[in-house]
Amino acid sequence: MSRLVQCVKLKTEAEGLERPTYPGELGQRIFDNVSAQGWQQWMQQQTMLINENRLNMAEAKSRKFLEQQMEAFFFGGGSEIPVGFTPKA
């Protein structure tokens, strides 16, 4: 049987993640409070942030930026949108 969580992103009860997807305390908060669907929304946002900001994930500052954006996406006011970004229709 699937694990249900009260998803902070979807604002509804939904199927939870199968396992933690990120290490540490933030990863546990995500596992406890984010649904699988909410996580997929983050994966799309993360891809956009990496591509539009030309982040190099080998650099510590890029990883830190992405972690801050992830926390804001789920538990804050939302992740930022890069200047000049226009979503495809």
N, CA, C and O atoms as a GROMACS GRO file, in nm:
protein
  356
    1MET      N    1   0.084  -0.119   0.000
    1MET     CA    2   0.000   0.000   0.000
    1MET      C    3   0.088   0.124   0.000
    1MET      O    4   0.192   0.128   0.066
    2SER      N    5   0.046   0.224  -0.073
    2SER     CA    6   0.120   0.349  -0.083
    2SER      C    7   0.111   0.429   0.046
    2SER      O    8   0.013   0.420   0.121
    3ARG      N    9   0.214   0.505   0.071
    3ARG     CA   10   0.220   0.593   0.186
    3ARG      C   11   0.159   0.727   0.146
    3ARG      O   12   0.195   0.783   0.042
    4LEU      N   13   0.068   0.778   0.227
    4LEU     CA   14   0.005   0.907   0.198
    4LEU      C   15   0.067   1.015   0.286
    4LEU      O   16   0.100   0.991   0.402
    5VAL      N   17   0.081   1.134   0.229
    5VAL     CA   18   0.130   1.250   0.303
    5VAL      C   19   0.040   1.369   0.274
    5VAL      O   20  -0.027   1.374   0.171
    6GLN      N   21   0.039   1.463   0.366
    6GLN     CA   22  -0.028   1.590   0.341
    6GLN      C   23   0.076   1.677   0.272
    6GLN      O   24   0.164   1.734   0.337
    7CYS      N   25   0.065   1.688   0.141
    7CYS     CA   26   0.167   1.754   0.059
    7CYS      C   27   0.162   1.906   0.076
    7CYS      O   28   0.058   1.968   0.055
    8VAL      N   29   0.276   1.964   0.114
    8VAL     CA   30   0.284   2.109   0.132
    8VAL      C   31   0.277   2.182  -0.002
    8VAL      O   32   0.239   2.298  -0.006
    9LYS      N   33   0.313   2.115  -0.110
    9LYS     CA   34   0.311   2.179  -0.242
    9LYS      C   35   0.172   2.174  -0.304
    9LYS      O   36   0.123   2.274  -0.357
   10LEU      N   37   0.107   2.058  -0.297
   10LEU     CA   38  -0.025   2.042  -0.358
   10LEU      C   39  -0.139   2.084  -0.267
   10LEU      O   40  -0.252   2.103  -0.312
   11LYS      N   41  -0.108   2.099  -0.138
   11LYS     CA   42  -0.208   2.137  -0.037
   11LYS      C   43  -0.321   2.034  -0.028
   11LYS      O   44  -0.437   2.070  -0.006
   12THR      N   45  -0.285   1.907  -0.046
   12THR     CA   46  -0.383   1.798  -0.036
   12THR      C   47  -0.311   1.670   0.002
   12THR      O   48  -0.188   1.662  -0.008
   13GLU      N   49  -0.386   1.571   0.045
   13GLU     CA   50  -0.327   1.441   0.075
   13GLU      C   51  -0.300   1.367  -0.057
   13GLU      O   52  -0.386   1.360  -0.144
   14ALA      N   53  -0.180   1.314  -0.069
   14ALA     CA   54  -0.141   1.247  -0.193
   14ALA      C   55  -0.038   1.140  -0.162
   14ALA      O   56   0.016   1.133  -0.052
   15GLU      N   57  -0.010   1.056  -0.261
   15GLU     CA   58   0.087   0.949  -0.247
   15GLU      C   59   0.226   1.008  -0.220
   15GLU      O   60   0.274   1.095  -0.292
   16GLY      N   61   0.289   0.957  -0.113
   16GLY     CA   62   0.420   1.007  -0.075
   16GLY      C   63   0.532   0.943  -0.156
   16GLY      O   64   0.510   0.852  -0.235
   17LEU      N   65   0.650   0.992  -0.133
   17LEU     CA   66   0.770   0.938  -0.197
   17LEU      C   67   0.800   0.800  -0.141
   17LEU      O   68   0.767   0.773  -0.025
   18GLU      N   69   0.860   0.714  -0.219
   18GLU     CA   70   0.894   0.579  -0.175
   18GLU      C   71   1.011   0.579  -0.078
   18GLU      O   72   1.019   0.494   0.010
   19ARG      N   73   1.102   0.675  -0.095
   19ARG     CA   74   1.221   0.683  -0.011
   19ARG      C   75   1.268   0.828  -0.011
   19ARG      O   76   1.230   0.905  -0.099
   20PRO      N   77   1.351   0.866   0.086
   20PRO     CA   78   1.404   1.003   0.084
   20PRO      C   79   1.484   1.026  -0.046
   20PRO      O   80   1.559   0.940  -0.091
   21THR      N   81   1.466   1.143  -0.102
   21THR     CA   82   1.530   1.175  -0.230
   21THR      C   83   1.644   1.274  -0.214
   21THR      O   84   1.711   1.308  -0.312
   22TYR      N   85   1.666   1.321  -0.093
   22TYR     CA   86   1.771   1.419  -0.065
   22TYR      C   87   1.824   1.390   0.074
   22TYR      O   88   1.747   1.351   0.161
   23PRO      N   89   1.954   1.408   0.097
   23PRO     CA   90   2.010   1.374   0.227
   23PRO      C   91   1.982   1.478   0.335
   23PRO      O   92   1.942   1.591   0.306
   24GLY      N   93   2.002   1.439   0.458
   24GLY     CA   94   1.998   1.531   0.571
   24GLY      C   95   1.859   1.569   0.618
   24GLY      O   96   1.759   1.506   0.582
   25GLU      N   97   1.856   1.674   0.700
   25GLU     CA   98   1.732   1.722   0.760
   25GLU      C   99   1.632   1.770   0.655
   25GLU      O  100   1.513   1.741   0.664
   26LEU      N  101   1.681   1.843   0.555
   26LEU     CA  102   1.592   1.889   0.448
   26LEU      C  103   1.531   1.770   0.374
   26LEU      O  104   1.412   1.771   0.341
   27GLY      N  105   1.611   1.669   0.348
   27GLY     CA  106   1.561   1.549   0.282
   27GLY      C  107   1.452   1.480   0.362
   27GLY      O  108   1.355   1.431   0.305
   28GLN      N  109   1.468   1.477   0.493
   28GLN     CA  110   1.366   1.415   0.578
   28GLN      C  111   1.238   1.498   0.578
   28GLN      O  112   1.128   1.442   0.575
   29ARG      N  113   1.250   1.631   0.581
   29ARG     CA  114   1.132   1.718   0.574
   29ARG      C  115   1.057   1.696   0.443
   29ARG      O  116   0.934   1.690   0.441
   30ILE      N  117   1.132   1.684   0.335
   30ILE     CA  118   1.070   1.659   0.205
   30ILE      C  119   1.000   1.524   0.205
   30ILE      O  120   0.886   1.514   0.160
   31PHE      N  121   1.066   1.420   0.254
   31PHE     CA  122   1.008   1.286   0.258
   31PHE      C  123   0.878   1.286   0.340
   31PHE      O  124   0.782   1.220   0.303
   32ASP      N  125   0.876   1.358   0.449
   32ASP     CA  126   0.760   1.361   0.539
   32ASP      C  127   0.646   1.448   0.487
   32ASP      O  128   0.531   1.425   0.524
   33ASN      N  129   0.675   1.548   0.403
   33ASN     CA  130   0.575   1.650   0.371
   33ASN      C  131   0.550   1.676   0.223
   33ASN      O  132   0.472   1.764   0.188
   34VAL      N  133   0.615   1.601   0.135
   34VAL     CA  134   0.601   1.626  -0.009
   34VAL      C  135   0.556   1.497  -0.078
   34VAL      O  136   0.610   1.389  -0.052
   35SER      N  137   0.458   1.510  -0.165
   35SER     CA  138   0.409   1.395  -0.241
   35SER      C  139   0.501   1.366  -0.360
   35SER      O  140   0.586   1.447  -0.396
   36ALA      N  141   0.481   1.250  -0.419
   36ALA     CA  142   0.556   1.213  -0.539
   36ALA      C  143   0.528   1.313  -0.651
   36ALA      O  144   0.619   1.350  -0.726
   37GLN      N  145   0.404   1.357  -0.664
   37GLN     CA  146   0.369   1.454  -0.766
   37GLN      C  147   0.435   1.590  -0.738
   37GLN      O  148   0.483   1.655  -0.830
   38GLY      N  149   0.437   1.631  -0.612
   38GLY     CA  150   0.505   1.755  -0.574
   38GLY      C  151   0.653   1.748  -0.605
   38GLY      O  152   0.712   1.846  -0.650
   39TRP      N  153   0.714   1.630  -0.581
   39TRP     CA  154   0.856   1.612  -0.612
   39TRP      C  155   0.881   1.624  -0.762
   39TRP      O  156   0.982   1.681  -0.803
   40GLN      N  157   0.791   1.570  -0.844
   40GLN     CA  158   0.806   1.579  -0.989
   40GLN      C  159   0.800   1.725  -1.034
   40GLN      O  160   0.870   1.765  -1.127
   41GLN      N  161   0.715   1.806  -0.969
   41GLN     CA  162   0.710   1.948  -1.001
   41GLN      C  163   0.845   2.014  -0.971
   41GLN      O  164   0.892   2.098  -1.047
   42TRP      N  165   0.907   1.974  -0.859
   42TRP     CA  166   1.039   2.027  -0.826
   42TRP      C  167   1.143   1.984  -0.930
   42TRP      O  168   1.228   2.064  -0.969
   43MET      N  169   1.137   1.861  -0.975
   43MET     CA  170   1.234   1.813  -1.073
   43MET      C  171   1.229   1.899  -1.200
   43MET      O  172   1.333   1.928  -1.259
   44GLN      N  173   1.110   1.938  -1.242
   44GLN     CA  174   1.096   2.025  -1.358
   44GLN      C  175   1.153   2.164  -1.330
   44GLN      O  176   1.222   2.223  -1.413
   45GLN      N  177   1.123   2.216  -1.210
   45GLN     CA  178   1.175   2.347  -1.170
   45GLN      C  179   1.327   2.344  -1.160
   45GLN      O  180   1.395   2.437  -1.204
   46GLN      N  181   1.380   2.238  -1.102
   46GLN     CA  182   1.524   2.222  -1.087
   46GLN      C  183   1.594   2.220  -1.224
   46GLN      O  184   1.697   2.285  -1.242
   47THR      N  185   1.538   2.146  -1.317
   47THR     CA  186   1.596   2.140  -1.452
   47THR      C  187   1.598   2.277  -1.516
   47THR      O  188   1.698   2.316  -1.577
   48MET      N  189   1.490   2.351  -1.502
   48MET     CA  190   1.482   2.486  -1.557
   48MET      C  191   1.588   2.575  -1.491
   48MET      O  192   1.656   2.651  -1.561
   49LEU      N  193   1.602   2.567  -1.359
   49LEU     CA  194   1.700   2.650  -1.288
   49LEU      C  195   1.843   2.617  -1.332
   49LEU      O  196   1.923   2.708  -1.355
   50ILE      N  197   1.874   2.490  -1.345
   50ILE     CA  198   2.008   2.449  -1.388
   50ILE      C  199   2.036   2.499  -1.528
   50ILE      O  200   2.143   2.555  -1.554
   51ASN      N  201   1.943   2.480  -1.618
   51ASN     CA  202   1.964   2.520  -1.758
   51ASN      C  203   1.967   2.671  -1.777
   51ASN      O  204   2.059   2.724  -1.839
   52GLU      N  205   1.869   2.740  -1.723
   52GLU     CA  206   1.858   2.885  -1.745
   52GLU      C  207   1.969   2.963  -1.675
   52GLU      O  208   2.013   3.066  -1.725
   53ASN      N  209   2.014   2.914  -1.558
   53ASN     CA  210   2.121   2.981  -1.485
   53ASN      C  211   2.259   2.925  -1.519
   53ASN      O  212   2.360   2.970  -1.466
   54ARG      N  213   2.261   2.827  -1.610
   54ARG     CA  214   2.386   2.761  -1.652
   54ARG      C  215   2.468   2.718  -1.531
   54ARG      O  216   2.588   2.746  -1.522
   55LEU      N  217   2.401   2.647  -1.439
   55LEU     CA  218   2.467   2.602  -1.317
   55LEU      C  219   2.561   2.487  -1.346
   55LEU      O  220   2.530   2.398  -1.426
   56ASN      N  221   2.675   2.488  -1.282
   56ASN     CA  222   2.771   2.379  -1.290
   56ASN      C  223   2.759   2.303  -1.158
   56ASN      O  224   2.803   2.351  -1.054
   57MET      N  225   2.699   2.184  -1.163
   57MET     CA  226   2.670   2.110  -1.040
   57MET      C  227   2.796   2.055  -0.973
   57MET      O  228   2.788   1.999  -0.864
   58ALA      N  229   2.912   2.070  -1.036
   58ALA     CA  230   3.038   2.033  -0.973
   58ALA      C  231   3.084   2.142  -0.876
   58ALA      O  232   3.172   2.118  -0.793
   59GLU      N  233   3.025   2.261  -0.886
   59GLU     CA  234   3.061   2.373  -0.800
   59GLU      C  235   2.972   2.378  -0.677
   59GLU      O  236   2.850   2.364  -0.686
   60ALA      N  237   3.034   2.397  -0.561
   60ALA     CA  238   2.961   2.402  -0.434
   60ALA      C  239   2.858   2.514  -0.432
   60ALA      O  240   2.749   2.497  -0.378
   61LYS      N  241   2.891   2.630  -0.491
   61LYS     CA  242   2.797   2.743  -0.488
   61LYS      C  243   2.672   2.712  -0.569
   61LYS      O  244   2.563   2.757  -0.533
   62SER      N  245   2.683   2.636  -0.677
   62SER     CA  246   2.567   2.597  -0.757
   62SER      C  247   2.479   2.500  -0.679
   62SER      O  248   2.356   2.512  -0.680
   63ARG      N  249   2.541   2.404  -0.612
   63ARG     CA  250   2.464   2.308  -0.532
   63ARG      C  251   2.394   2.379  -0.415
   63ARG      O  252   2.279   2.346  -0.384
   64LYS      N  253   2.461   2.474  -0.352
   64LYS     CA  254   2.402   2.549  -0.242
   64LYS      C  255   2.283   2.631  -0.292
   64LYS      O  256   2.178   2.634  -0.227
   65PHE      N  257   2.300   2.698  -0.406
   65PHE     CA  258   2.191   2.775  -0.465
   65PHE      C  259   2.070   2.686  -0.490
   65PHE      O  260   1.957   2.723  -0.457
   66LEU      N  261   2.093   2.570  -0.549
   66LEU     CA  262   1.983   2.479  -0.581
   66LEU      C  263   1.914   2.428  -0.454
   66LEU      O  264   1.792   2.414  -0.451
   67GLU      N  265   1.992   2.401  -0.349
   67GLU     CA  266   1.933   2.358  -0.223
   67GLU      C  267   1.846   2.469  -0.163
   67GLU      O  268   1.738   2.441  -0.112
   68GLN      N  269   1.893   2.592  -0.168
   68GLN     CA  270   1.813   2.705  -0.119
   68GLN      C  271   1.684   2.719  -0.198
   68GLN      O  272   1.577   2.746  -0.142
   69GLN      N  273   1.693   2.701  -0.329
   69GLN     CA  274   1.574   2.710  -0.414
   69GLN      C  275   1.476   2.597  -0.384
   69GLN      O  276   1.355   2.618  -0.386
   70MET      N  277   1.529   2.477  -0.356
   70MET     CA  278   1.443   2.363  -0.324
   70MET      C  279   1.366   2.389  -0.194
   70MET      O  280   1.246   2.365  -0.186
   71GLU      N  281   1.437   2.439  -0.094
   71GLU     CA  282   1.370   2.468   0.033
   71GLU      C  283   1.263   2.576   0.014
   71GLU      O  284   1.154   2.564   0.070
   72ALA      N  285   1.292   2.679  -0.063
   72ALA     CA  286   1.194   2.784  -0.090
   72ALA      C  287   1.076   2.729  -0.170
   72ALA      O  288   0.962   2.767  -0.146
   73PHE      N  289   1.102   2.641  -0.265
   73PHE     CA  290   0.997   2.582  -0.349
   73PHE      C  291   0.894   2.508  -0.264
   73PHE      O  292   0.774   2.519  -0.288
   74PHE      N  293   0.942   2.433  -0.166
   74PHE     CA  294   0.851   2.352  -0.084
   74PHE      C  295   0.803   2.423   0.042
   74PHE      O  296   0.686   2.411   0.079
   75PHE      N  297   0.890   2.496   0.109
   75PHE     CA  298   0.858   2.545   0.243
   75PHE      C  299   0.862   2.696   0.256
   75PHE      O  300   0.840   2.749   0.365
   76GLY      N  301   0.889   2.766   0.149
   76GLY     CA  302   0.896   2.912   0.152
   76GLY      C  303   0.798   2.972   0.054
   76GLY      O  304   0.691   2.918   0.029
   77GLY      N  305   0.838   3.084  -0.001
   77GLY     CA  306   0.751   3.156  -0.094
   77GLY      C  307   0.760   3.109  -0.237
   77GLY      O  308   0.695   3.166  -0.324
   78GLY      N  309   0.838   3.005  -0.263
   78GLY     CA  310   0.853   2.953  -0.398
   78GLY      C  311   0.991   2.981  -0.453
   78GLY      O  312   1.061   3.071  -0.406
   79SER      N  313   1.029   2.905  -0.550
   79SER     CA  314   1.159   2.917  -0.615
   79SER      C  315   1.157   3.034  -0.712
   79SER      O  316   1.052   3.069  -0.766
   80GLU      N  317   1.273   3.095  -0.734
   80GLU     CA  318   1.278   3.208  -0.826
   80GLU      C  319   1.272   3.163  -0.971
   80GLU      O  320   1.305   3.049  -1.004
   81ILE      N  321   1.230   3.254  -1.056
   81ILE     CA  322   1.227   3.231  -1.201
   81ILE      C  323   1.340   3.315  -1.260
   81ILE      O  324   1.348   3.435  -1.232
   82PRO      N  325   1.428   3.256  -1.340
   82PRO     CA  326   1.539   3.332  -1.398
   82PRO      C  327   1.491   3.449  -1.483
   82PRO      O  328   1.387   3.442  -1.548
   83VAL      N  329   1.567   3.557  -1.480
   83VAL     CA  330   1.535   3.677  -1.557
   83VAL      C  331   1.528   3.640  -1.705
   83VAL      O  332   1.618   3.575  -1.758
   84GLY      N  333   1.420   3.682  -1.770
   84GLY     CA  334   1.405   3.658  -1.913
   84GLY      C  335   1.350   3.521  -1.950
   84GLY      O  336   1.334   3.491  -2.068
   85PHE      N  337   1.321   3.438  -1.850
   85PHE     CA  338   1.269   3.304  -1.880
   85PHE      C  339   1.125   3.314  -1.929
   85PHE      O  340   1.041   3.379  -1.866
   86THR      N  341   1.097   3.248  -2.041
   86THR     CA  342   0.962   3.239  -2.095
   86THR      C  343   0.929   3.092  -2.113
   86THR      O  344   0.991   3.025  -2.196
   87PRO      N  345   0.830   3.040  -2.038
   87PRO     CA  346   0.797   2.899  -2.053
   87PRO      C  347   0.742   2.869  -2.192
   87PRO      O  348   0.675   2.953  -2.253
   88LYS      N  349   0.770   2.749  -2.242
   88LYS     CA  350   0.715   2.707  -2.371
   88LYS      C  351   0.568   2.675  -2.356
   88LYS      O  352   0.527   2.615  -2.256
   89ALA      N  353   0.490   2.714  -2.451
   89ALA     CA  354   0.345   2.693  -2.447
   89ALA      C  355   0.308   2.554  -2.487
   89ALA      O  356   0.190   2.519  -2.489
   0.00000   0.00000   0.00000
